[in-house]
Amino acid sequence: MGNYAGVDWASQKHDVVVQDEAGEELLAASFAHDEKGLRSLCRALVRMKVTLVAIERPDGLLVERLLDAGLRLLPLHPNQVAATRARFRAAGGKSDRFDAFVLCELARTDHHRFRVLEPDSDQTKALRTLTRAREDLVQTRVALTNQLRAELERFWPGPIGLFSDLDNLTSLAFLRRYPSPADAHGLGEQRLQTFLTRHRYSGHKPASELLAKLRRAPEGRAGELEGQAHRAIVLSLVAALEPIVAQIKQLEQQIATAIREHPDGEIFLSLFRSPRSVITAATMLAEIGDCRARYPTRDALAGDAGQGAVALESGKRKVACFRWACNKRLRDACDTLADSSRHHNPWAADHYARAIGRGHDHPRATRTLGRAWCRVVWSCWQARTPYDPARHRALQQHAQVTVPTPSGPVPDTAATQRMLGVAVTQRADRKVRAQRA
């Protein structure tokens, strides 16, 4: 059939082991992580007719170069590789060359137990790049905002809570203009109103109320030099936050455009009621991808999204545990979908309530609902069809409005339409009538 390879990747070099079908070693070498080294690595694997390459990551520059060379990749989780080392070395030693050997052995003997990497389209990769970049910037923004809040609490807590968020552009502009109590000493109602008008404040609170809230804050007793130091730190943090907040907004606009232009974008946008959920929808699409073979069953999707529990069974003991090994970004997106849908979707609310009734806490009940949503998402994704509440039979059973008549309850299609906020098709109405007949 061909030869197998294991690649232990690193930032400076990549160790490679190639074996034939019988396990005979054909190559054991290291290649530098530069253009010359990557070209040599790809040429060597192609020349040796390697049919499958095992590696401990599903993306990155090295993975893209191997795929571009026409090689089939087997991405393995590092925990799977770590658990396999003891099969070949009882002493517990570890080295890059040995890890490449373990990867090669897994590709040769256990390749049927893992999924071959199926690359996504360029549109999906671009969307994934945008959503992950935004996530990194949001984490940076949160860290800097927490640092700014802590600095203000030390000497001037007045601006904290003055506006909706400490890191919004109006609040940052206020701190840039008034970074210390001394700068805001002469601030009056008229001047504050001028500031609010200039920055298009939309918080619907009058300047007098904001000014009173600012003056009610406790006053610090920092000395002149210490106050100047605090003032300089606030200005530095504001200068660092403002471009990050602006870039996050720009990325969100690009994400909204990218998901609407994506062939599968309508599928994931249809899952959410609020137009502001475009980031969560884009994250779900970017992490699930557009290769339908990646998740052959709905349970595979639920497991990768962290919505399916892990069963631990031994003797009389059988428990369901939290799934740690999963796609964390996809898990957060599915949790958001589940938690938001229970407030307006009768089927989701009932599913969540029944989980709470069984003694589950809020996070576990949310994941239970998220698992049910994964089945819906998988069906829509596989069929390439947007989510339609009128075709969701479980939802129709919860939302169907009936009118009592002498001959028995009759479904009220118009009332059901108003409850769901969608048009219930006549076909769905006939199905419900037939089930109740």
KOLDORO-634379 format. One record per residue (C-alpha): residue number from 1; residue in three letters; y, x, z. Coordinates in Angstrom, 3 decimals, decimal comma, padded with zeros to 6 digits, always signed. Last residue first. Layout:
residues N
<NUM ALA <Y X Z>>
...
END
This chain:
residues 437
<437 ALA <+013,000 -056,236 +015,286>>
<436 ARG <+014,712 -053,416 +017,169>>
<435 GLN <+013,312 -050,689 +014,924>>
<434 ALA <+014,064 -052,723 +011,780>>
<433 ARG <+017,668 -053,313 +012,871>>
<432 VAL <+018,093 -049,585 +013,555>>
<431 LYS <+016,738 -048,694 +010,144>>
<430 ARG <+018,939 -051,306 +008,439>>
<429 ASP <+022,019 -049,837 +010,092>>
<428 ALA <+021,071 -046,341 +008,962>>
<427 ARG <+020,773 -047,585 +005,376>>
<426 GLN <+024,037 -049,487 +005,662>>
<425 THR <+025,776 -046,250 +006,537>>
<424 VAL <+027,642 -045,867 +009,786>>
<423 ALA <+031,154 -044,690 +008,993>>
<422 VAL <+032,395 -042,361 +011,655>>
<421 GLY <+034,494 -042,567 +014,837>>
<420 LEU <+031,321 -042,959 +016,842>>
<419 MET <+032,532 -045,877 +018,951>>
<418 ARG <+034,556 -047,464 +016,153>>
<417 GLN <+031,625 -047,290 +013,761>>
<416 THR <+029,343 -048,809 +016,362>>
<415 ALA <+031,773 -051,683 +016,786>>
<414 ALA <+031,750 -052,298 +013,009>>
<413 THR <+027,945 -052,120 +012,795>>
<412 ASP <+027,329 -054,703 +015,521>>
<411 PRO <+023,551 -054,730 +016,010>>
<410 VAL <+022,099 -058,166 +016,876>>
<409 PRO <+020,697 -059,046 +020,298>>
<408 GLY <+018,385 -062,081 +020,402>>
<407 SER <+017,951 -065,383 +018,595>>
<406 PRO <+020,584 -067,142 +020,661>>
<405 THR <+022,933 -064,182 +020,056>>
<404 PRO <+023,935 -061,176 +022,161>>
<403 VAL <+025,975 -058,560 +020,251>>
<402 THR <+024,666 -055,013 +019,986>>
<401 VAL <+026,445 -051,671 +019,919>>
<400 GLN <+024,357 -048,697 +018,787>>
<399 ALA <+025,652 -045,490 +020,359>>
<398 HIS <+022,531 -044,316 +022,169>>
<397 GLN <+020,010 -045,207 +019,456>>
<396 GLN <+022,381 -043,956 +016,775>>
<395 LEU <+022,586 -040,561 +018,502>>
<394 ALA <+018,812 -040,137 +018,406>>
<393 ARG <+018,800 -041,205 +014,762>>
<392 HIS <+021,364 -038,630 +013,636>>
<391 ARG <+022,009 -039,923 +010,110>>
<390 ALA <+025,275 -041,707 +010,994>>
<389 PRO <+026,332 -038,710 +013,056>>
<388 ASP <+026,362 -036,607 +009,845>>
<387 TYR <+025,987 -032,854 +010,286>>
<386 PRO <+026,646 -031,045 +007,033>>
<385 THR <+023,689 -030,525 +004,663>>
<384 ARG <+022,255 -027,185 +003,534>>
<383 ALA <+018,774 -028,579 +004,309>>
<382 GLN <+017,852 -025,467 +006,312>>
<381 TRP <+021,225 -025,392 +008,043>>
<380 CYS <+021,246 -029,112 +008,832>>
<379 SER <+017,728 -028,929 +010,286>>
<378 TRP <+018,486 -025,736 +012,216>>
<377 VAL <+021,699 -027,178 +013,653>>
<376 VAL <+019,917 -030,316 +014,839>>
<375 ARG <+017,102 -028,346 +016,464>>
<374 CYS <+019,657 -025,956 +017,964>>
<373 TRP <+021,471 -028,974 +019,449>>
<372 ALA <+018,377 -029,824 +021,481>>
<371 ARG <+018,242 -026,248 +022,761>>
<370 GLY <+021,938 -026,454 +023,610>>
<369 LEU <+021,281 -029,592 +025,675>>
<368 THR <+018,783 -027,654 +027,756>>
<367 ARG <+021,229 -024,734 +027,809>>
<366 THR <+023,927 -027,008 +029,225>>
<365 ALA <+021,506 -028,330 +031,831>>
<364 ARG <+020,731 -024,743 +032,842>>
<363 PRO <+024,408 -023,845 +033,179>>
<362 HIS <+025,240 -027,093 +035,086>>
<361 ASP <+022,409 -026,966 +037,623>>
<360 HIS <+019,044 -028,517 +036,889>>
<359 GLY <+017,602 -030,971 +039,405>>
<358 ARG <+015,799 -033,327 +037,030>>
<357 GLY <+018,812 -035,663 +037,148>>
<356 ILE <+021,001 -032,864 +035,832>>
<355 ALA <+018,710 -032,583 +032,815>>
<354 ARG <+018,833 -036,359 +032,337>>
<353 ALA <+022,628 -036,252 +032,480>>
<352 TYR <+022,808 -033,517 +029,811>>
<351 HIS <+020,595 -035,446 +027,390>>
<350 ASP <+022,554 -038,637 +028,096>>
<349 ALA <+025,897 -036,931 +027,442>>
<348 ALA <+024,533 -035,312 +024,273>>
<347 TRP <+023,352 -038,667 +022,909>>
<346 PRO <+026,611 -040,381 +023,858>>
<345 ASN <+028,756 -037,635 +022,173>>
<344 HIS <+032,280 -037,397 +023,583>>
<343 HIS <+032,161 -035,282 +026,745>>
<342 ARG <+028,638 -033,932 +026,214>>
<341 SER <+029,747 -032,354 +022,930>>
<340 SER <+032,001 -029,773 +024,573>>
<339 ASP <+029,301 -028,273 +026,793>>
<338 ALA <+026,690 -028,158 +024,042>>
<337 LEU <+028,941 -026,606 +021,415>>
<336 THR <+030,319 -024,067 +023,894>>
<335 ASP <+026,813 -023,139 +025,018>>
<334 CYS <+025,815 -022,698 +021,376>>
<333 ALA <+028,771 -020,340 +020,804>>
<332 ASP <+028,023 -018,327 +023,955>>
<331 ARG <+024,366 -017,976 +022,954>>
<330 LEU <+025,324 -016,861 +019,445>>
<329 ARG <+027,514 -014,104 +020,862>>
<328 LYS <+024,796 -013,013 +023,293>>
<327 ASN <+022,068 -012,793 +020,633>>
<326 CYS <+018,962 -012,805 +022,810>>
<325 ALA <+017,047 -010,790 +025,380>>
<324 TRP <+018,202 -012,281 +028,700>>
<323 ARG <+016,330 -015,587 +028,537>>
<322 PHE <+016,624 -017,308 +031,914>>
<321 CYS <+013,314 -018,075 +033,534>>
<320 ALA <+010,801 -020,913 +033,406>>
<319 VAL <+008,159 -020,803 +036,130>>
<318 LYS <+004,375 -020,967 +036,388>>
<317 ARG <+002,522 -019,661 +039,431>>
<316 LYS <-001,028 -020,862 +039,953>>
<315 GLY <-002,505 -017,802 +038,258>>
<314 SER <+000,258 -016,011 +036,407>>
<313 GLU <+002,744 -017,739 +034,165>>
<312 LEU <+006,290 -016,687 +033,332>>
<311 ALA <+007,872 -018,858 +030,623>>
<310 VAL <+011,127 -017,698 +029,022>>
<309 ALA <+013,663 -020,493 +028,560>>
<308 GLY <+015,002 -021,520 +025,160>>
<307 GLN <+018,754 -021,656 +024,653>>
<306 GLY <+019,258 -017,889 +024,298>>
<305 ALA <+020,436 -018,192 +020,684>>
<304 ASP <+017,511 -016,064 +019,475>>
<303 GLY <+015,137 -018,445 +021,233>>
<302 ALA <+016,775 -021,584 +019,892>>
<301 LEU <+016,676 -020,169 +016,349>>
<300 ALA <+012,986 -019,309 +016,628>>
<299 ASP <+012,340 -022,742 +018,114>>
<298 ARG <+013,876 -024,330 +015,013>>
<297 THR <+011,307 -022,609 +012,855>>
<296 PRO <+011,427 -020,080 +009,989>>
<295 TYR <+014,575 -018,440 +011,377>>
<294 ARG <+015,374 -015,376 +009,250>>
<293 ALA <+013,926 -017,006 +006,132>>
<292 ARG <+017,026 -019,167 +005,731>>
<291 CYS <+019,265 -016,152 +005,054>>
<290 ASP <+022,826 -017,467 +005,493>>
<289 GLY <+023,757 -015,886 +008,797>>
<288 ILE <+023,003 -017,137 +012,310>>
<287 GLU <+025,590 -014,778 +013,844>>
<286 ALA <+028,363 -015,391 +011,308>>
<285 LEU <+027,752 -019,140 +011,114>>
<284 MET <+027,761 -019,566 +014,889>>
<283 THR <+030,864 -017,386 +015,235>>
<282 ALA <+032,665 -019,366 +012,522>>
<281 ALA <+031,912 -022,639 +014,313>>
<280 THR <+033,184 -021,180 +017,587>>
<279 ILE <+036,371 -019,967 +015,896>>
<278 VAL <+036,903 -023,299 +014,085>>
<277 SER <+036,801 -025,237 +017,352>>
<276 ARG <+040,515 -026,034 +017,078>>
<275 PRO <+039,703 -028,729 +014,496>>
<274 SER <+038,129 -030,734 +017,351>>
<273 ARG <+034,970 -032,768 +016,740>>
<272 PHE <+032,560 -029,940 +016,170>>
<271 LEU <+029,246 -029,907 +014,315>>
<270 SER <+030,900 -030,605 +010,947>>
<269 LEU <+032,502 -027,152 +010,976>>
<268 PHE <+029,031 -025,607 +010,996>>
<267 ILE <+027,793 -027,332 +007,836>>
<266 GLU <+031,175 -027,166 +006,089>>
<265 GLY <+031,147 -023,374 +006,304>>
<264 ASP <+027,783 -022,936 +004,628>>
<263 PRO <+029,197 -022,085 +001,177>>
<262 HIS <+031,982 -020,021 +002,816>>
<261 GLU <+035,559 -020,829 +001,710>>
<260 ARG <+036,266 -022,922 +004,792>>
<259 ILE <+034,767 -020,182 +006,982>>
<258 ALA <+036,981 -017,490 +005,450>>
<257 THR <+040,242 -019,426 +005,749>>
<256 ALA <+039,723 -020,223 +009,433>>
<255 ILE <+038,652 -016,623 +010,077>>
<254 GLN <+041,790 -015,275 +008,361>>
<253 GLN <+043,979 -017,561 +010,464>>
<252 GLU <+042,156 -016,479 +013,610>>
<251 LEU <+042,637 -012,839 +012,636>>
<250 GLN <+046,396 -013,366 +012,370>>
<249 LYS <+046,502 -015,036 +015,775>>
<248 ILE <+044,531 -012,153 +017,276>>
<247 GLN <+046,880 -009,666 +015,608>>
<246 ALA <+049,923 -011,302 +017,201>>
<245 VAL <+048,314 -011,260 +020,645>>
<244 ILE <+047,444 -007,576 +020,196>>
<243 PRO <+050,961 -006,758 +018,959>>
<242 GLU <+052,522 -008,365 +022,071>>
<241 LEU <+050,090 -006,968 +024,635>>
<240 ALA <+050,904 -003,251 +024,430>>
<239 ALA <+054,685 -003,723 +024,613>>
<238 VAL <+054,191 -006,186 +027,480>>
<237 LEU <+052,072 -003,634 +029,330>>
<236 SER <+054,695 -000,922 +028,871>>
<235 LEU <+057,554 -003,232 +029,916>>
<234 VAL <+055,663 -004,228 +033,066>>
<233 ILE <+054,971 -000,552 +033,873>>
<232 ALA <+058,643 +000,379 +033,453>>
<231 ARG <+059,730 -002,432 +035,784>>
<230 HIS <+057,227 -001,386 +038,431>>
<229 ALA <+058,590 +002,185 +038,297>>
<228 GLN <+062,173 +000,935 +038,495>>
<227 GLY <+061,266 -001,143 +041,523>>
<226 GLU <+059,655 +001,879 +043,192>>
<225 LEU <+062,812 +003,916 +042,625>>
<224 GLU <+065,119 +001,219 +044,001>>
<223 GLY <+062,931 +000,280 +046,942>>
<222 ALA <+060,410 -002,570 +046,840>>
<221 ARG <+061,077 -005,515 +049,125>>
<220 GLY <+059,474 -008,295 +047,119>>
<219 GLU <+060,767 -011,827 +046,827>>
<218 PRO <+058,524 -014,854 +047,158>>
<217 ALA <+058,553 -017,355 +044,267>>
<216 ARG <+060,768 -020,408 +044,723>>
<215 ARG <+063,373 -018,922 +042,352>>
<214 LEU <+061,046 -018,978 +039,335>>
<213 LYS <+059,953 -022,549 +040,034>>
<212 ALA <+063,592 -023,639 +040,278>>
<211 LEU <+064,334 -021,939 +036,967>>
<210 LEU <+061,392 -023,626 +035,273>>
<209 GLU <+062,465 -027,038 +036,570>>
<208 SER <+066,085 -026,526 +035,504>>
<207 ALA <+065,021 -025,310 +032,048>>
<206 PRO <+063,251 -028,577 +031,379>>
<205 LYS <+059,464 -028,701 +030,983>>
<204 HIS <+058,019 -029,959 +027,683>>
<203 GLY <+055,978 -026,765 +027,172>>
<202 SER <+057,068 -026,368 +023,562>>
<201 TYR <+059,328 -023,294 +023,759>>
<200 ARG <+060,716 -022,448 +020,346>>
<199 HIS <+061,628 -018,827 +021,232>>
<198 ARG <+065,368 -019,285 +020,610>>
<197 THR <+065,376 -022,691 +022,275>>
<196 LEU <+063,699 -021,356 +025,414>>
<195 PHE <+066,142 -018,432 +025,648>>
<194 THR <+069,135 -020,736 +025,236>>
<193 GLN <+067,733 -022,982 +027,958>>
<192 LEU <+067,352 -019,960 +030,235>>
<191 ARG <+070,980 -019,019 +029,635>>
<190 GLN <+072,117 -022,555 +030,440>>
<189 GLU <+070,007 -022,778 +033,603>>
<188 GLY <+071,123 -019,459 +034,989>>
<187 LEU <+069,770 -015,922 +035,011>>
<186 GLY <+072,090 -013,577 +036,905>>
<185 HIS <+069,374 -011,982 +039,056>>
<184 ALA <+066,779 -012,004 +036,263>>
<183 ASP <+067,151 -008,294 +035,465>>
<182 ALA <+067,138 -007,409 +039,179>>
<181 PRO <+064,002 -009,469 +039,729>>
<180 SER <+062,151 -007,310 +037,152>>
<179 PRO <+060,960 -007,435 +033,523>>
<178 TYR <+063,532 -010,010 +032,365>>
<177 ARG <+063,929 -009,668 +028,575>>
<176 ARG <+060,453 -008,208 +027,903>>
<175 LEU <+059,059 -010,480 +030,595>>
<174 PHE <+060,523 -013,543 +028,864>>
<173 ALA <+059,217 -012,392 +025,468>>
<172 LEU <+055,752 -011,975 +026,988>>
<171 SER <+055,875 -015,500 +028,425>>
<170 THR <+056,993 -016,968 +025,108>>
<169 LEU <+054,350 -015,023 +023,158>>
<168 ASN <+051,442 -016,188 +025,279>>
<167 ASP <+049,810 -013,656 +027,623>>
<166 LEU <+050,831 -015,141 +030,961>>
<165 ASP <+049,606 -018,533 +029,937>>
<164 SER <+051,147 -022,017 +030,210>>
<163 PHE <+054,572 -020,769 +031,260>>
<162 LEU <+055,976 -020,037 +034,728>>
<161 GLY <+052,443 -019,469 +035,993>>
<160 ILE <+053,143 -015,854 +036,901>>
<159 PRO <+056,836 -015,209 +036,112>>
<158 GLY <+057,750 -015,470 +039,849>>
<157 PRO <+055,133 -013,067 +041,213>>
<156 TRP <+057,603 -010,138 +041,440>>
<155 PHE <+056,603 -006,949 +043,353>>
<154 ARG <+052,854 -006,492 +043,656>>
<153 GLU <+051,878 -009,802 +042,075>>
<152 LEU <+053,640 -008,708 +038,893>>
<151 GLU <+051,426 -005,614 +038,591>>
<150 ALA <+048,246 -007,635 +039,174>>
<149 ARG <+049,267 -010,088 +036,472>>
<148 LEU <+049,970 -007,262 +034,032>>
<147 GLN <+046,578 -005,674 +034,708>>
<146 ASN <+044,860 -009,029 +034,233>>
<145 THR <+046,755 -009,488 +030,981>>
<144 LEU <+045,722 -006,012 +029,800>>
<143 ALA <+042,042 -006,752 +030,443>>
<142 VAL <+042,239 -010,198 +028,852>>
<141 ARG <+043,954 -008,821 +025,749>>
<140 THR <+041,341 -006,078 +025,374>>
<139 GLN <+038,547 -008,646 +025,610>>
<138 VAL <+040,367 -010,816 +023,064>>
<137 LEU <+040,673 -007,821 +020,733>>
<136 ASP <+036,921 -007,202 +020,890>>
<135 GLU <+036,188 -010,877 +020,191>>
<134 ARG <+038,599 -010,865 +017,256>>
<133 ALA <+036,804 -007,865 +015,751>>
<132 ARG <+033,487 -009,664 +016,220>>
<131 THR <+034,761 -012,769 +014,434>>
<130 LEU <+036,287 -010,822 +011,539>>
<129 THR <+033,262 -008,582 +010,945>>
<128 ARG <+030,924 -011,565 +011,073>>
<127 LEU <+033,059 -013,363 +008,480>>
<126 ALA <+032,918 -010,328 +006,181>>
<125 LYS <+029,154 -010,076 +006,619>>
<124 THR <+028,784 -013,759 +005,802>>
<123 GLN <+030,862 -013,451 +002,645>>
<122 ASP <+028,933 -010,340 +001,539>>
<121 SER <+025,667 -012,228 +001,748>>
<120 ASP <+023,164 -011,630 +004,510>>
<119 PRO <+020,457 -008,993 +004,592>>
<118 GLU <+016,865 -009,993 +005,403>>
<117 LEU <+015,412 -007,534 +007,891>>
<116 VAL <+011,625 -007,744 +008,066>>
<115 ARG <+010,380 -009,868 +010,921>>
<114 PHE <+007,945 -008,501 +013,487>>
<113 ARG <+004,277 -009,016 +014,346>>
<112 HIS <+002,964 -008,131 +010,871>>
<111 HIS <+004,547 -004,683 +011,196>>
<110 ASP <+002,242 -003,857 +014,081>>
<109 THR <+000,143 -000,875 +012,858>>
<108 ARG <+002,320 +001,084 +010,426>>
<107 ALA <+005,801 -000,089 +011,460>>
<106 LEU <+004,914 +000,246 +015,124>>
<105 GLU <+003,527 +003,733 +014,478>>
<104 CYS <+006,722 +004,762 +012,674>>
<103 LEU <+008,855 +003,519 +015,550>>
<102 VAL <+006,743 +005,468 +018,036>>
<101 PHE <+007,030 +008,628 +015,885>>
<100 ALA <+010,820 +008,236 +015,648>>
<99 ASP <+010,881 +007,857 +019,433>>
<98 PHE <+008,883 +011,111 +019,722>>
<97 ARG <+011,409 +012,948 +017,524>>
<96 ASP <+014,289 +011,667 +019,636>>
<95 SER <+012,600 +012,722 +022,863>>
<94 LYS <+010,948 +011,018 +025,823>>
<93 GLY <+008,329 +011,934 +028,387>>
<92 GLY <+006,519 +009,301 +030,421>>
<91 ALA <+003,415 +011,350 +031,210>>
<90 ALA <+001,169 +008,677 +029,647>>
<89 ARG <+002,407 +009,385 +026,125>>
<88 PHE <+001,114 +007,309 +023,187>>
<87 ARG <+000,723 +003,772 +024,506>>
<86 ALA <+003,332 +004,485 +027,199>>
<85 ARG <+006,026 +004,624 +024,515>>
<84 THR <+005,420 +001,007 +023,516>>
<83 ALA <+007,524 -000,680 +026,215>>
<82 ALA <+010,530 +001,456 +025,283>>
<81 VAL <+010,181 +000,484 +021,620>>
<80 GLN <+010,103 -003,212 +022,420>>
<79 ASN <+013,041 -002,826 +024,800>>
<78 PRO <+015,034 -001,074 +022,048>>
<77 HIS <+014,700 -004,201 +019,859>>
<76 LEU <+013,133 -003,502 +016,492>>
<75 PRO <+014,711 -003,794 +013,038>>
<74 LEU <+012,036 -003,509 +010,295>>
<73 LEU <+013,732 -002,377 +007,110>>
<72 ARG <+012,679 -002,613 +003,459>>
<71 LEU <+014,089 +000,188 +001,305>>
<70 GLY <+016,045 -000,356 -001,917>>
<69 ALA <+018,438 +002,583 -001,488>>
<68 ASP <+021,237 +000,117 -000,692>>
<67 LEU <+019,138 -001,138 +002,210>>
<66 LEU <+018,877 +002,374 +003,609>>
<65 ARG <+022,623 +002,927 +003,161>>
<64 GLU <+023,478 -000,368 +004,869>>
<63 VAL <+021,190 +000,436 +007,804>>
<62 LEU <+022,841 +003,856 +008,241>>
<61 LEU <+026,319 +002,304 +008,197>>
<60 GLY <+025,565 -000,329 +010,791>>
<59 ASP <+023,282 -003,302 +011,187>>
<58 PRO <+019,899 -004,420 +012,519>>
<57 ARG <+019,300 -001,627 +015,055>>
<56 GLU <+016,312 +000,234 +016,483>>
<55 ILE <+014,767 +001,352 +013,190>>
<54 ALA <+011,419 +000,859 +011,444>>
<53 VAL <+011,255 +001,674 +007,724>>
<52 LEU <+008,743 -000,078 +005,457>>
<51 THR <+007,410 +000,685 +001,962>>
<50 VAL <+008,000 +004,440 +001,924>>
<49 LYS <+007,286 +005,786 -001,564>>
<48 MET <+007,687 +009,465 -000,576>>
<47 ARG <+010,493 +009,869 -003,128>>
<46 VAL <+012,286 +006,811 -001,758>>
<45 LEU <+012,126 +008,108 +001,819>>
<44 ALA <+013,260 +011,592 +000,813>>
<43 ARG <+016,092 +010,301 -001,380>>
<42 CYS <+017,400 +008,094 +001,428>>
<41 LEU <+017,376 +010,943 +003,952>>
<40 SER <+018,939 +013,428 +001,538>>
<39 ARG <+021,760 +011,015 +000,738>>
<38 LEU <+022,327 +010,363 +004,437>>
<37 GLY <+022,442 +014,097 +005,185>>
<36 LYS <+024,908 +014,903 +002,400>>
<35 GLU <+027,232 +012,077 +003,361>>
<34 ASP <+027,168 +012,909 +007,064>>
<33 HIS <+024,953 +011,948 +009,962>>
<32 ALA <+022,742 +015,019 +009,779>>
<31 PHE <+019,074 +014,607 +008,915>>
<30 SER <+016,182 +015,584 +011,174>>
<29 ALA <+012,594 +016,125 +010,080>>
<28 ALA <+008,989 +015,062 +010,510>>
<27 LEU <+007,263 +014,293 +007,221>>
<26 LEU <+003,767 +013,443 +006,022>>
<25 GLU <+002,035 +012,671 +009,314>>
<24 GLU <-001,408 +011,169 +008,810>>
<23 GLY <-001,538 +007,694 +010,365>>
<22 ALA <-004,184 +006,313 +007,977>>
<21 GLU <-001,655 +004,258 +006,005>>
<20 ASP <+000,586 +007,291 +005,443>>
<19 GLN <+003,111 +008,601 +007,915>>
<18 VAL <+006,823 +009,431 +007,848>>
<17 VAL <+008,824 +010,564 +010,898>>
<16 VAL <+012,630 +010,711 +010,860>>
<15 ASP <+015,175 +011,967 +013,380>>
<14 HIS <+018,770 +010,963 +012,623>>
<13 LYS <+021,762 +013,136 +013,477>>
<12 GLN <+025,267 +013,025 +014,987>>
<11 SER <+025,826 +009,425 +016,118>>
<10 ALA <+022,153 +008,676 +016,603>>
<9 TRP <+019,329 +006,921 +014,721>>
<8 ASP <+015,612 +007,262 +015,474>>
<7 VAL <+014,097 +006,467 +012,085>>
<6 GLY <+010,437 +005,523 +011,744>>
<5 ALA <+008,721 +005,622 +008,368>>
<4 TYR <+005,717 +004,043 +006,689>>
<3 ASN <+003,817 +004,950 +003,533>>
<2 GLY <+002,412 +002,802 +000,755>>
<1 MET <+000,000 +000,000 +000,000>>
END
